[in-house]
């Protein structure tokens, strides 16, 4: 999605994408850190995100949360290993 707002001084518009991510190891903040490394920050992420885009979403859309969603969770029993 391309929005007609200049969040940074370099560009006249801002682009955002919906991305499906799957964590490999379950390490803490894995997806957030990998996206930061690729310069595709998750909107609303105050630790690993981009403050300019976070402020834009907060003021323009009253979005005060991180736009990261777990569609499914799969856990195994710690003793038996059976799916919960």
PDB file of N, CA, C and O in Angstrom, chain B, residues numbered from 101:
ATOM      1  N   UNK B 101       0.847  -1.173   0.000  1.00  0.00           N
ATOM      2  CA  UNK B 101       0.000   0.000   0.000  1.00  0.00           C
ATOM      3  C   UNK B 101       0.891   1.234   0.000  1.00  0.00           C
ATOM      4  O   UNK B 101       1.832   1.328   0.788  1.00  0.00           O
ATOM      5  N   UNK B 102       0.600   2.150  -0.860  1.00  0.00           N
ATOM      6  CA  UNK B 102       1.340   3.413  -0.896  1.00  0.00           C
ATOM      7  C   UNK B 102       0.425   4.521  -0.392  1.00  0.00           C
ATOM      8  O   UNK B 102      -0.660   4.732  -0.932  1.00  0.00           O
ATOM      9  N   UNK B 103       0.866   5.225   0.643  1.00  0.00           N
ATOM     10  CA  UNK B 103       0.085   6.309   1.223  1.00  0.00           C
ATOM     11  C   UNK B 103       0.661   7.648   0.784  1.00  0.00           C
ATOM     12  O   UNK B 103       1.880   7.792   0.692  1.00  0.00           O
ATOM     13  N   UNK B 104      -0.196   8.631   0.512  1.00  0.00           N
ATOM     14  CA  UNK B 104       0.287   9.928   0.021  1.00  0.00           C
ATOM     15  C   UNK B 104       0.795  10.847   1.133  1.00  0.00           C
ATOM     16  O   UNK B 104       0.492  12.040   1.136  1.00  0.00           O
ATOM     17  N   UNK B 105       1.561  10.301   2.071  1.00  0.00           N
ATOM     18  CA  UNK B 105       2.102  11.083   3.175  1.00  0.00           C
ATOM     19  C   UNK B 105       3.623  10.952   3.171  1.00  0.00           C
ATOM     20  O   UNK B 105       4.166   9.864   2.979  1.00  0.00           O
ATOM     21  N   UNK B 106       4.289  12.065   3.384  1.00  0.00           N
ATOM     22  CA  UNK B 106       5.754  12.063   3.444  1.00  0.00           C
ATOM     23  C   UNK B 106       6.177  11.874   4.892  1.00  0.00           C
ATOM     24  O   UNK B 106       6.265  12.844   5.645  1.00  0.00           O
ATOM     25  N   UNK B 107       6.440  10.633   5.288  1.00  0.00           N
ATOM     26  CA  UNK B 107       6.875  10.352   6.650  1.00  0.00           C
ATOM     27  C   UNK B 107       8.355  10.676   6.793  1.00  0.00           C
ATOM     28  O   UNK B 107       8.773  11.192   7.829  1.00  0.00           O
ATOM     29  N   UNK B 108       9.152  10.385   5.779  1.00  0.00           N
ATOM     30  CA  UNK B 108      10.567  10.747   5.799  1.00  0.00           C
ATOM     31  C   UNK B 108      10.798  11.873   4.787  1.00  0.00           C
ATOM     32  O   UNK B 108       9.973  12.106   3.904  1.00  0.00           O
ATOM     33  N   UNK B 109      11.901  12.547   4.926  1.00  0.00           N
ATOM     34  CA  UNK B 109      12.209  13.670   4.041  1.00  0.00           C
ATOM     35  C   UNK B 109      12.659  13.212   2.661  1.00  0.00           C
ATOM     36  O   UNK B 109      12.636  13.996   1.712  1.00  0.00           O
ATOM     37  N   UNK B 110      13.069  11.951   2.535  1.00  0.00           N
ATOM     38  CA  UNK B 110      13.580  11.444   1.262  1.00  0.00           C
ATOM     39  C   UNK B 110      12.481  11.201   0.234  1.00  0.00           C
ATOM     40  O   UNK B 110      12.712  11.361  -0.964  1.00  0.00           O
ATOM     41  N   UNK B 111      11.269  10.811   0.696  1.00  0.00           N
ATOM     42  CA  UNK B 111      10.224  10.378  -0.231  1.00  0.00           C
ATOM     43  C   UNK B 111       8.931  11.158   0.001  1.00  0.00           C
ATOM     44  O   UNK B 111       8.633  11.563   1.124  1.00  0.00           O
ATOM     45  N   UNK B 112       8.172  11.361  -1.066  1.00  0.00           N
ATOM     46  CA  UNK B 112       6.901  12.085  -0.980  1.00  0.00           C
ATOM     47  C   UNK B 112       5.754  11.204  -0.499  1.00  0.00           C
ATOM     48  O   UNK B 112       4.732  11.707  -0.033  1.00  0.00           O
ATOM     49  N   UNK B 113       5.925   9.895  -0.612  1.00  0.00           N
ATOM     50  CA  UNK B 113       4.903   8.948  -0.186  1.00  0.00           C
ATOM     51  C   UNK B 113       5.535   7.914   0.741  1.00  0.00           C
ATOM     52  O   UNK B 113       6.756   7.858   0.894  1.00  0.00           O
ATOM     53  N   UNK B 114       4.683   7.099   1.354  1.00  0.00           N
ATOM     54  CA  UNK B 114       5.167   6.030   2.232  1.00  0.00           C
ATOM     55  C   UNK B 114       4.558   4.716   1.779  1.00  0.00           C
ATOM     56  O   UNK B 114       3.375   4.657   1.443  1.00  0.00           O
ATOM     57  N   UNK B 115       5.353   3.677   1.769  1.00  0.00           N
ATOM     58  CA  UNK B 115       4.895   2.357   1.330  1.00  0.00           C
ATOM     59  C   UNK B 115       4.935   1.374   2.494  1.00  0.00           C
ATOM     60  O   UNK B 115       5.873   1.360   3.291  1.00  0.00           O
ATOM     61  N   UNK B 116       3.895   0.558   2.567  1.00  0.00           N
ATOM     62  CA  UNK B 116       3.782  -0.453   3.612  1.00  0.00           C
ATOM     63  C   UNK B 116       3.328  -1.756   2.975  1.00  0.00           C
ATOM     64  O   UNK B 116       2.591  -1.755   1.989  1.00  0.00           O
ATOM     65  N   UNK B 117       3.774  -2.866   3.546  1.00  0.00           N
ATOM     66  CA  UNK B 117       3.440  -4.183   3.010  1.00  0.00           C
ATOM     67  C   UNK B 117       2.924  -5.085   4.116  1.00  0.00           C
ATOM     68  O   UNK B 117       3.343  -4.996   5.270  1.00  0.00           O
ATOM     69  N   UNK B 118       2.007  -5.951   3.733  1.00  0.00           N
ATOM     70  CA  UNK B 118       1.558  -7.022   4.611  1.00  0.00           C
ATOM     71  C   UNK B 118       2.439  -8.228   4.315  1.00  0.00           C
ATOM     72  O   UNK B 118       2.515  -8.680   3.173  1.00  0.00           O
ATOM     73  N   UNK B 119       3.098  -8.743   5.331  1.00  0.00           N
ATOM     74  CA  UNK B 119       4.080  -9.799   5.146  1.00  0.00           C
ATOM     75  C   UNK B 119       3.725 -10.978   6.051  1.00  0.00           C
ATOM     76  O   UNK B 119       3.334 -10.796   7.204  1.00  0.00           O
ATOM     77  N   UNK B 120       3.868 -12.184   5.512  1.00  0.00           N
ATOM     78  CA  UNK B 120       3.694 -13.392   6.331  1.00  0.00           C
ATOM     79  C   UNK B 120       5.077 -13.885   6.720  1.00  0.00           C
ATOM     80  O   UNK B 120       5.908 -14.186   5.863  1.00  0.00           O
ATOM     81  N   UNK B 121       5.314 -13.963   8.024  1.00  0.00           N
ATOM     82  CA  UNK B 121       6.606 -14.392   8.549  1.00  0.00           C
ATOM     83  C   UNK B 121       6.422 -15.647   9.388  1.00  0.00           C
ATOM     84  O   UNK B 121       5.402 -15.810  10.059  1.00  0.00           O
ATOM     85  N   UNK B 122       7.405 -16.524   9.349  1.00  0.00           N
ATOM     86  CA  UNK B 122       7.377 -17.734  10.153  1.00  0.00           C
ATOM     87  C   UNK B 122       8.693 -17.826  10.909  1.00  0.00           C
ATOM     88  O   UNK B 122       9.755 -17.940  10.296  1.00  0.00           O
ATOM     89  N   UNK B 123       8.633 -17.777  12.242  1.00  0.00           N
ATOM     90  CA  UNK B 123       9.882 -17.883  13.007  1.00  0.00           C
ATOM     91  C   UNK B 123      10.474 -19.276  12.879  1.00  0.00           C
ATOM     92  O   UNK B 123       9.744 -20.265  12.827  1.00  0.00           O
ATOM     93  N   UNK B 124      11.787 -19.351  12.828  1.00  0.00           N
ATOM     94  CA  UNK B 124      12.474 -20.633  12.677  1.00  0.00           C
ATOM     95  C   UNK B 124      12.818 -21.249  14.032  1.00  0.00           C
ATOM     96  O   UNK B 124      12.613 -22.445  14.243  1.00  0.00           O
ATOM     97  N   UNK B 125      13.340 -20.435  14.947  1.00  0.00           N
ATOM     98  CA  UNK B 125      13.836 -20.993  16.193  1.00  0.00           C
ATOM     99  C   UNK B 125      13.017 -20.589  17.406  1.00  0.00           C
ATOM    100  O   UNK B 125      13.137 -21.224  18.454  1.00  0.00           O
ATOM    101  N   UNK B 126      12.199 -19.567  17.303  1.00  0.00           N
ATOM    102  CA  UNK B 126      11.444 -19.108  18.457  1.00  0.00           C
ATOM    103  C   UNK B 126      12.259 -18.239  19.400  1.00  0.00           C
ATOM    104  O   UNK B 126      11.850 -18.002  20.537  1.00  0.00           O
ATOM    105  N   UNK B 127      13.401 -17.765  18.940  1.00  0.00           N
ATOM    106  CA  UNK B 127      14.228 -16.889  19.767  1.00  0.00           C
ATOM    107  C   UNK B 127      13.496 -15.591  20.049  1.00  0.00           C
ATOM    108  O   UNK B 127      12.671 -15.154  19.247  1.00  0.00           O
ATOM    109  N   UNK B 128      13.792 -14.976  21.178  1.00  0.00           N
ATOM    110  CA  UNK B 128      13.130 -13.750  21.603  1.00  0.00           C
ATOM    111  C   UNK B 128      13.335 -12.635  20.573  1.00  0.00           C
ATOM    112  O   UNK B 128      14.467 -12.349  20.182  1.00  0.00           O
ATOM    113  N   UNK B 129      12.266 -12.023  20.146  1.00  0.00           N
ATOM    114  CA  UNK B 129      12.269 -10.894  19.210  1.00  0.00           C
ATOM    115  C   UNK B 129      12.847 -11.257  17.842  1.00  0.00           C
ATOM    116  O   UNK B 129      13.295 -10.369  17.116  1.00  0.00           O
ATOM    117  N   UNK B 130      12.849 -12.520  17.480  1.00  0.00           N
ATOM    118  CA  UNK B 130      13.497 -12.956  16.234  1.00  0.00           C
ATOM    119  C   UNK B 130      12.943 -12.223  15.016  1.00  0.00           C
ATOM    120  O   UNK B 130      13.714 -11.673  14.229  1.00  0.00           O
ATOM    121  N   UNK B 131      11.633 -12.205  14.846  1.00  0.00           N
ATOM    122  CA  UNK B 131      11.038 -11.576  13.668  1.00  0.00           C
ATOM    123  C   UNK B 131      11.285 -10.074  13.673  1.00  0.00           C
ATOM    124  O   UNK B 131      11.611  -9.490  12.639  1.00  0.00           O
ATOM    125  N   UNK B 132      11.130  -9.458  14.822  1.00  0.00           N
ATOM    126  CA  UNK B 132      11.319  -8.012  14.930  1.00  0.00           C
ATOM    127  C   UNK B 132      12.756  -7.617  14.593  1.00  0.00           C
ATOM    128  O   UNK B 132      12.976  -6.617  13.909  1.00  0.00           O
ATOM    129  N   UNK B 133      13.723  -8.383  15.061  1.00  0.00           N
ATOM    130  CA  UNK B 133      15.124  -8.066  14.809  1.00  0.00           C
ATOM    131  C   UNK B 133      15.513  -8.317  13.361  1.00  0.00           C
ATOM    132  O   UNK B 133      16.273  -7.546  12.776  1.00  0.00           O
ATOM    133  N   UNK B 134      14.991  -9.402  12.779  1.00  0.00           N
ATOM    134  CA  UNK B 134      15.299  -9.680  11.374  1.00  0.00           C
ATOM    135  C   UNK B 134      14.714  -8.611  10.462  1.00  0.00           C
ATOM    136  O   UNK B 134      15.370  -8.180   9.514  1.00  0.00           O
ATOM    137  N   UNK B 135      13.493  -8.181  10.736  1.00  0.00           N
ATOM    138  CA  UNK B 135      12.882  -7.143   9.908  1.00  0.00           C
ATOM    139  C   UNK B 135      13.634  -5.820  10.058  1.00  0.00           C
ATOM    140  O   UNK B 135      13.796  -5.087   9.082  1.00  0.00           O
ATOM    141  N   UNK B 136      14.086  -5.516  11.247  1.00  0.00           N
ATOM    142  CA  UNK B 136      14.882  -4.305  11.452  1.00  0.00           C
ATOM    143  C   UNK B 136      16.171  -4.365  10.644  1.00  0.00           C
ATOM    144  O   UNK B 136      16.574  -3.380  10.025  1.00  0.00           O
ATOM    145  N   UNK B 137      16.811  -5.525  10.655  1.00  0.00           N
ATOM    146  CA  UNK B 137      18.061  -5.702   9.917  1.00  0.00           C
ATOM    147  C   UNK B 137      17.857  -5.471   8.414  1.00  0.00           C
ATOM    148  O   UNK B 137      18.760  -4.992   7.728  1.00  0.00           O
ATOM    149  N   UNK B 138      16.673  -5.813   7.909  1.00  0.00           N
ATOM    150  CA  UNK B 138      16.347  -5.630   6.487  1.00  0.00           C
ATOM    151  C   UNK B 138      15.810  -4.221   6.191  1.00  0.00           C
ATOM    152  O   UNK B 138      15.475  -3.917   5.046  1.00  0.00           O
ATOM    153  N   UNK B 139      15.728  -3.362   7.215  1.00  0.00           N
ATOM    154  CA  UNK B 139      15.177  -2.007   7.088  1.00  0.00           C
ATOM    155  C   UNK B 139      13.709  -2.035   6.667  1.00  0.00           C
ATOM    156  O   UNK B 139      13.249  -1.161   5.932  1.00  0.00           O
ATOM    157  N   UNK B 140      12.981  -3.040   7.136  1.00  0.00           N
ATOM    158  CA  UNK B 140      11.537  -3.142   6.948  1.00  0.00           C
ATOM    159  C   UNK B 140      10.928  -3.324   8.329  1.00  0.00           C
ATOM    160  O   UNK B 140      10.444  -4.403   8.674  1.00  0.00           O
ATOM    161  N   UNK B 141      10.959  -2.248   9.117  1.00  0.00           N
ATOM    162  CA  UNK B 141      10.539  -2.289  10.508  1.00  0.00           C
ATOM    163  C   UNK B 141       9.054  -2.608  10.629  1.00  0.00           C
ATOM    164  O   UNK B 141       8.266  -2.277   9.743  1.00  0.00           O
ATOM    165  N   UNK B 142       8.683  -3.245  11.717  1.00  0.00           N
ATOM    166  CA  UNK B 142       7.285  -3.519  12.009  1.00  0.00           C
ATOM    167  C   UNK B 142       6.696  -2.265  12.631  1.00  0.00           C
ATOM    168  O   UNK B 142       7.249  -1.724  13.588  1.00  0.00           O
ATOM    169  N   UNK B 143       5.572  -1.801  12.090  1.00  0.00           N
ATOM    170  CA  UNK B 143       4.943  -0.574  12.573  1.00  0.00           C
ATOM    171  C   UNK B 143       4.509  -0.769  14.028  1.00  0.00           C
ATOM    172  O   UNK B 143       3.901  -1.781  14.376  1.00  0.00           O
ATOM    173  N   UNK B 144       4.830   0.206  14.859  1.00  0.00           N
ATOM    174  CA  UNK B 144       4.456   0.174  16.263  1.00  0.00           C
ATOM    175  C   UNK B 144       5.491  -0.460  17.173  1.00  0.00           C
ATOM    176  O   UNK B 144       5.324  -0.443  18.392  1.00  0.00           O
ATOM    177  N   UNK B 145       6.541  -1.010  16.622  1.00  0.00           N
ATOM    178  CA  UNK B 145       7.584  -1.643  17.419  1.00  0.00           C
ATOM    179  C   UNK B 145       8.480  -0.543  17.981  1.00  0.00           C
ATOM    180  O   UNK B 145       9.280   0.047  17.255  1.00  0.00           O
ATOM    181  N   UNK B 146       8.341  -0.274  19.277  1.00  0.00           N
ATOM    182  CA  UNK B 146       9.097   0.830  19.879  1.00  0.00           C
ATOM    183  C   UNK B 146      10.551   0.476  20.149  1.00  0.00           C
ATOM    184  O   UNK B 146      11.388   1.372  20.259  1.00  0.00           O
ATOM    185  N   UNK B 147      10.870  -0.809  20.259  1.00  0.00           N
ATOM    186  CA  UNK B 147      12.255  -1.211  20.525  1.00  0.00           C
ATOM    187  C   UNK B 147      13.068  -1.381  19.250  1.00  0.00           C
ATOM    188  O   UNK B 147      14.216  -0.942  19.184  1.00  0.00           O
ATOM    189  N   UNK B 148      12.485  -2.014  18.237  1.00  0.00           N
ATOM    190  CA  UNK B 148      13.227  -2.339  17.023  1.00  0.00           C
ATOM    191  C   UNK B 148      12.663  -1.639  15.788  1.00  0.00           C
ATOM    192  O   UNK B 148      13.125  -1.894  14.676  1.00  0.00           O
ATOM    193  N   UNK B 149      11.689  -0.776  15.961  1.00  0.00           N
ATOM    194  CA  UNK B 149      11.027  -0.144  14.826  1.00  0.00           C
ATOM    195  C   UNK B 149      11.593   1.210  14.466  1.00  0.00           C
ATOM    196  O   UNK B 149      12.656   1.605  14.946  1.00  0.00           O
ATOM    197  N   UNK B 150      10.869   1.917  13.611  1.00  0.00           N
ATOM    198  CA  UNK B 150      11.249   3.248  13.141  1.00  0.00           C
ATOM    199  C   UNK B 150      10.297   4.262  13.785  1.00  0.00           C
ATOM    200  O   UNK B 150       9.091   4.235  13.540  1.00  0.00           O
ATOM    201  N   UNK B 151      10.849   5.145  14.602  1.00  0.00           N
ATOM    202  CA  UNK B 151      10.040   6.099  15.354  1.00  0.00           C
ATOM    203  C   UNK B 151       9.196   7.017  14.490  1.00  0.00           C
ATOM    204  O   UNK B 151       8.089   7.383  14.887  1.00  0.00           O
ATOM    205  N   UNK B 152       9.689   7.398  13.318  1.00  0.00           N
ATOM    206  CA  UNK B 152       8.919   8.292  12.447  1.00  0.00           C
ATOM    207  C   UNK B 152       7.632   7.634  11.977  1.00  0.00           C
ATOM    208  O   UNK B 152       6.571   8.257  11.990  1.00  0.00           O
ATOM    209  N   UNK B 153       7.722   6.390  11.568  1.00  0.00           N
ATOM    210  CA  UNK B 153       6.537   5.679  11.093  1.00  0.00           C
ATOM    211  C   UNK B 153       5.608   5.341  12.258  1.00  0.00           C
ATOM    212  O   UNK B 153       4.387   5.363  12.102  1.00  0.00           O
ATOM    213  N   UNK B 154       6.170   5.032  13.409  1.00  0.00           N
ATOM    214  CA  UNK B 154       5.342   4.780  14.588  1.00  0.00           C
ATOM    215  C   UNK B 154       4.544   6.024  14.968  1.00  0.00           C
ATOM    216  O   UNK B 154       3.353   5.925  15.261  1.00  0.00           O
ATOM    217  N   UNK B 155       5.186   7.195  14.968  1.00  0.00           N
ATOM    218  CA  UNK B 155       4.486   8.450  15.287  1.00  0.00           C
ATOM    219  C   UNK B 155       3.411   8.751  14.249  1.00  0.00           C
ATOM    220  O   UNK B 155       2.320   9.202  14.598  1.00  0.00           O
ATOM    221  N   UNK B 156       3.711   8.504  12.981  1.00  0.00           N
ATOM    222  CA  UNK B 156       2.738   8.735  11.915  1.00  0.00           C
ATOM    223  C   UNK B 156       1.487   7.886  12.143  1.00  0.00           C
ATOM    224  O   UNK B 156       0.372   8.404  12.077  1.00  0.00           O
ATOM    225  N   UNK B 157       1.655   6.611  12.407  1.00  0.00           N
ATOM    226  CA  UNK B 157       0.503   5.733  12.625  1.00  0.00           C
ATOM    227  C   UNK B 157      -0.241   6.107  13.906  1.00  0.00           C
ATOM    228  O   UNK B 157      -1.463   5.966  13.973  1.00  0.00           O
ATOM    229  N   UNK B 158       0.473   6.578  14.914  1.00  0.00           N
ATOM    230  CA  UNK B 158      -0.167   6.985  16.156  1.00  0.00           C
ATOM    231  C   UNK B 158      -1.032   8.235  15.943  1.00  0.00           C
ATOM    232  O   UNK B 158      -2.166   8.289  16.419  1.00  0.00           O
ATOM    233  N   UNK B 159      -0.507   9.229  15.237  1.00  0.00           N
ATOM    234  CA  UNK B 159      -1.259  10.473  15.049  1.00  0.00           C
ATOM    235  C   UNK B 159      -2.318  10.362  13.953  1.00  0.00           C
ATOM    236  O   UNK B 159      -3.418  10.892  14.104  1.00  0.00           O
ATOM    237  N   UNK B 160      -2.003   9.690  12.869  1.00  0.00           N
ATOM    238  CA  UNK B 160      -2.917   9.620  11.725  1.00  0.00           C
ATOM    239  C   UNK B 160      -4.041   8.604  11.932  1.00  0.00           C
ATOM    240  O   UNK B 160      -5.181   8.855  11.541  1.00  0.00           O
ATOM    241  N   UNK B 161      -3.729   7.458  12.543  1.00  0.00           N
ATOM    242  CA  UNK B 161      -4.694   6.364  12.640  1.00  0.00           C
ATOM    243  C   UNK B 161      -5.018   5.958  14.076  1.00  0.00           C
ATOM    244  O   UNK B 161      -5.744   4.987  14.289  1.00  0.00           O
ATOM    245  N   UNK B 162      -4.489   6.690  15.069  1.00  0.00           N
ATOM    246  CA  UNK B 162      -4.688   6.370  16.484  1.00  0.00           C
ATOM    247  C   UNK B 162      -4.268   4.929  16.774  1.00  0.00           C
ATOM    248  O   UNK B 162      -4.908   4.237  17.566  1.00  0.00           O
ATOM    249  N   UNK B 163      -3.208   4.492  16.138  1.00  0.00           N
ATOM    250  CA  UNK B 163      -2.679   3.136  16.297  1.00  0.00           C
ATOM    251  C   UNK B 163      -1.581   3.181  17.349  1.00  0.00           C
ATOM    252  O   UNK B 163      -0.495   3.704  17.097  1.00  0.00           O
ATOM    253  N   UNK B 164      -1.861   2.636  18.523  1.00  0.00           N
ATOM    254  CA  UNK B 164      -0.900   2.687  19.624  1.00  0.00           C
ATOM    255  C   UNK B 164      -0.291   1.329  19.920  1.00  0.00           C
ATOM    256  O   UNK B 164       0.394   1.170  20.930  1.00  0.00           O
ATOM    257  N   UNK B 165      -0.528   0.338  19.053  1.00  0.00           N
ATOM    258  CA  UNK B 165      -0.018  -1.003  19.278  1.00  0.00           C
ATOM    259  C   UNK B 165       0.890  -1.443  18.133  1.00  0.00           C
ATOM    260  O   UNK B 165       0.885  -0.853  17.053  1.00  0.00           O
ATOM    261  N   UNK B 166       1.661  -2.482  18.390  1.00  0.00           N
ATOM    262  CA  UNK B 166       2.523  -3.030  17.351  1.00  0.00           C
ATOM    263  C   UNK B 166       1.678  -3.850  16.375  1.00  0.00           C
ATOM    264  O   UNK B 166       0.836  -4.645  16.793  1.00  0.00           O
ATOM    265  N   UNK B 167       1.902  -3.655  15.088  1.00  0.00           N
ATOM    266  CA  UNK B 167       1.150  -4.363  14.060  1.00  0.00           C
ATOM    267  C   UNK B 167       1.831  -5.703  13.755  1.00  0.00           C
ATOM    268  O   UNK B 167       2.388  -5.915  12.678  1.00  0.00           O
ATOM    269  N   UNK B 168       1.762  -6.584  14.736  1.00  0.00           N
ATOM    270  CA  UNK B 168       2.314  -7.925  14.627  1.00  0.00           C
ATOM    271  C   UNK B 168       1.278  -8.867  15.215  1.00  0.00           C
ATOM    272  O   UNK B 168       0.801  -8.655  16.330  1.00  0.00           O
ATOM    273  N   UNK B 169       0.933  -9.900  14.475  1.00  0.00           N
ATOM    274  CA  UNK B 169      -0.161 -10.781  14.873  1.00  0.00           C
ATOM    275  C   UNK B 169       0.254 -12.237  14.714  1.00  0.00           C
ATOM    276  O   UNK B 169       0.845 -12.610  13.700  1.00  0.00           O
ATOM    277  N   UNK B 170      -0.055 -13.063  15.715  1.00  0.00           N
ATOM    278  CA  UNK B 170       0.201 -14.500  15.626  1.00  0.00           C
ATOM    279  C   UNK B 170      -1.088 -15.168  15.165  1.00  0.00           C
ATOM    280  O   UNK B 170      -2.065 -15.231  15.911  1.00  0.00           O
ATOM    281  N   UNK B 171      -1.086 -15.659  13.951  1.00  0.00           N
ATOM    282  CA  UNK B 171      -2.280 -16.313  13.403  1.00  0.00           C
ATOM    283  C   UNK B 171      -2.515 -17.663  14.071  1.00  0.00           C
ATOM    284  O   UNK B 171      -3.653 -18.017  14.383  1.00  0.00           O
ATOM    285  N   UNK B 172      -1.454 -18.406  14.286  1.00  0.00           N
ATOM    286  CA  UNK B 172      -1.559 -19.696  14.972  1.00  0.00           C
ATOM    287  C   UNK B 172      -0.394 -19.854  15.935  1.00  0.00           C
ATOM    288  O   UNK B 172       0.686 -19.298  15.739  1.00  0.00           O
ATOM    289  N   UNK B 173      -0.647 -20.625  16.978  1.00  0.00           N
ATOM    290  CA  UNK B 173       0.394 -20.987  17.934  1.00  0.00           C
ATOM    291  C   UNK B 173       0.362 -22.494  18.098  1.00  0.00           C
ATOM    292  O   UNK B 173      -0.714 -23.072  18.249  1.00  0.00           O
ATOM    293  N   UNK B 174       1.487 -23.127  18.074  1.00  0.00           N
ATOM    294  CA  UNK B 174       1.576 -24.567  18.265  1.00  0.00           C
ATOM    295  C   UNK B 174       2.557 -24.846  19.393  1.00  0.00           C
ATOM    296  O   UNK B 174       3.727 -24.471  19.320  1.00  0.00           O
ATOM    297  N   UNK B 175       2.074 -25.501  20.423  1.00  0.00           N
ATOM    298  CA  UNK B 175       2.898 -25.818  21.576  1.00  0.00           C
ATOM    299  C   UNK B 175       2.901 -27.316  21.806  1.00  0.00           C
ATOM    300  O   UNK B 175       1.915 -28.001  21.534  1.00  0.00           O
ATOM    301  N   UNK B 176       4.006 -27.814  22.305  1.00  0.00           N
ATOM    302  CA  UNK B 176       4.110 -29.233  22.653  1.00  0.00           C
ATOM    303  C   UNK B 176       4.194 -29.373  24.164  1.00  0.00           C
ATOM    304  O   UNK B 176       4.755 -28.522  24.854  1.00  0.00           O
ATOM    305  N   UNK B 177       3.624 -30.469  24.666  1.00  0.00           N
ATOM    306  CA  UNK B 177       3.709 -30.742  26.096  1.00  0.00           C
ATOM    307  C   UNK B 177       5.179 -30.960  26.456  1.00  0.00           C
ATOM    308  O   UNK B 177       5.880 -31.692  25.756  1.00  0.00           O
ATOM    309  N   UNK B 178       5.660 -30.331  27.545  1.00  0.00           N
ATOM    310  CA  UNK B 178       7.090 -30.411  27.860  1.00  0.00           C
ATOM    311  C   UNK B 178       7.581 -31.810  28.223  1.00  0.00           C
ATOM    312  O   UNK B 178       8.771 -32.094  28.087  1.00  0.00           O
ATOM    313  N   UNK B 179       6.691 -32.686  28.681  1.00  0.00           N
ATOM    314  CA  UNK B 179       7.113 -34.029  29.087  1.00  0.00           C
ATOM    315  C   UNK B 179       6.850 -35.052  27.987  1.00  0.00           C
ATOM    316  O   UNK B 179       7.737 -35.816  27.606  1.00  0.00           O
ATOM    317  N   UNK B 180       5.604 -35.053  27.478  1.00  0.00           N
ATOM    318  CA  UNK B 180       5.224 -36.069  26.496  1.00  0.00           C
ATOM    319  C   UNK B 180       5.548 -35.677  25.064  1.00  0.00           C
ATOM    320  O   UNK B 180       5.685 -36.542  24.199  1.00  0.00           O
ATOM    321  N   UNK B 181       5.669 -34.401  24.813  1.00  0.00           N
ATOM    322  CA  UNK B 181       5.928 -33.921  23.454  1.00  0.00           C
ATOM    323  C   UNK B 181       4.690 -33.889  22.569  1.00  0.00           C
ATOM    324  O   UNK B 181       4.782 -33.544  21.391  1.00  0.00           O
ATOM    325  N   UNK B 182       3.539 -34.242  23.117  1.00  0.00           N
ATOM    326  CA  UNK B 182       2.298 -34.228  22.336  1.00  0.00           C
ATOM    327  C   UNK B 182       1.831 -32.787  22.111  1.00  0.00           C
ATOM    328  O   UNK B 182       2.039 -31.918  22.957  1.00  0.00           O
ATOM    329  N   UNK B 183       1.200 -32.548  20.964  1.00  0.00           N
ATOM    330  CA  UNK B 183       0.678 -31.204  20.694  1.00  0.00           C
ATOM    331  C   UNK B 183      -0.399 -30.806  21.696  1.00  0.00           C
ATOM    332  O   UNK B 183      -1.233 -31.627  22.077  1.00  0.00           O
ATOM    333  N   UNK B 184      -0.382 -29.575  22.113  1.00  0.00           N
ATOM    334  CA  UNK B 184      -1.406 -29.046  23.032  1.00  0.00           C
ATOM    335  C   UNK B 184      -2.444 -28.250  22.273  1.00  0.00           C
ATOM    336  O   UNK B 184      -3.383 -27.729  22.874  1.00  0.00           O
TER     337      UNK B 184
END
